[in-house]
Amino acid sequence: MSVETPVAPAVSDPGPTLVQAAGRSYFPIALAARLPFAMMVVGVLTLVVEARGSLTLAGLNSAMVGLGTAVFGPLLGILVDRFGQRRVVLAGAAANSLALVALCLVVYSDLPDAAVLGVAFCIGATAPQVSPLSRSRLVGIITGKLAPGRRAVVFNATMAYESAADELIFIIGPFLVGVLATVIGPVAPVVGGAVLTAVFVGAFALHPSGAPREVTTRTTSDQAPLKALLAPELLTVLVGVLGMGLYFGTTLTGLTAFLDDRGLADRAGLVYGVMGIGSACFALAVAKFPTGFTRQARWLVFGAILLAGSALYPWVGGVGTMAAALLVAGIGIGPTLVTQYSLGARRSPLGRSATVMTMLGSAIIVGQSAASALGGALAQGVGTHAALLAPMCAAALVVAAGAADTVLVRRSGRELPSSPGPSAPQP
């Protein structure tokens, strides 16, 4: 009697993980490449104050950096969607490194203040926005290389990681500026930013995950028209992200004024970093939220926590209580940003993923730059209490945008609690 050997049931191949598909070196390179962008506004502010002795001019320069990003950031995204990331990011990295070095020369020269403002605008205009481009690249990898059944889970985890990485870098960046400026001099953070841009942003551009694919042959007929970027469901996200940028800028300037009143201005970066603890932890936790906890509900709930924490700022009396208020507010930051960027990625019109992501990235830096300039003037002209009210106004804008988004979704009925992750390849 013959005995048949049992055959093990076939196990379906789950395909590569995101780390395998992107390459193991991708994530550390993309993390380091974010640093110059996070150092930019504070580095310019610090250098101009030292070199020209004018806080007003320094604030205007920070605003010009934001203006340059606002004007040219979305254009960068349009070019990436048309030609791919590699060539566009490499050109931007080279131009940005040169602009940063030029500022170091111009700010100490006899050239008028207008020249300094012009160079600051160029710095913002050429800023390589690694963060939004990383999101766009990873979304393309998820939709193009991962098994369909795994895309939703990986998409949510990726958006959570990206926001946590942003939080980490936007804390380390200003802190690094302060250390370099104190130990070496105010030129060091700007020159360091130029070197980091050349090395790590260049590596980000040349990484195999950014190799030109089908996007290099894409025609305009393969893309949604530009007017699709003005859809109300995208504009509410853009306003919400702008509110987050305003929140970051007003909080930093208000906190600096608060600590300066107590002779502790040099500790602003350290105390500000407390806000990032809860933010990063809860940003990572978003991937574990149940599907019934919709994105609109997350935006409203965590936006309300952000508003509640910032409402405490004008009334605290000591550094310890201020740190506690920042910790509370930080719980609301990470999940709110994860939600906003997730909605932006999901709602990107056909072929406009990089454009949408750079629009959101530009909104952050524009809000931060404008708030840094206006918040500093408010603290100097009206007082610290008034400056500490500004973050609450910014948080209120975030909540209002979330409420508007909820109304739009309920009217359209297009986004449900169990809505899956991206399912169509994007660049």
Disulfide bonds with the S-S distance in Angstrom:
none
